Amino acid sequence: MPIAKRLSVDAAEELAISALAYLAGNPDALGRFLSLSGIGPADLRVAAREPGFLAGLLEFFLADESLLLSFVEEAQVRPTMVAAARYALAGESEL
């Protein structure tokens, strides 16, 4: 039986950055994300560099099935890749 490889942090970050770019093109979803996260539009770039931001962003996608499915269709990845990326970015702190 083959051993499944864990998604690398670099690959997870790349996918999360793609998700952020996708979110930026969806004003309604971006507004919901900013509202739920408490981040102002002007602070988004700074917040994106904070530990845990990208994992939280992917959690937002995982909590909204229609947003998740539209993103993965555009990105041409499986929805499980988003979950794997979130897991890789969360690190040992959330296991």
Long-range contacts (C-beta under 8 A, 24 or more apart in sequence): 6-84, 6-87, 6-88, 7-81, 7-84, 7-85, 7-87, 7-88, 8-88, 9-88, 9-89, 11-85, 11-88, 12-54, 12-84, 12-85, 12-86, 12-88, 12-89, 13-54, 13-89, 15-58, 15-75, 15-77, 15-81, 15-82, 15-85, 16-54, 16-55, 16-57, 16-58, 16-85, 16-89, 17-54, 18-75, 19-57, 19-58, 19-61, 19-71, 19-75, 19-82, 20-48, 20-54, 20-57, 22-71, 22-74, 22-75, 23-57, 23-60, 26-67, 29-64, 29-67, 32-64, 33-57, 33-60, 36-60, 52-89, 52-90, 54-89, 55-86, 55-89, 55-90, 55-94, 58-82, 58-83, 58-85, 58-86, 58-89, 59-86, 62-86
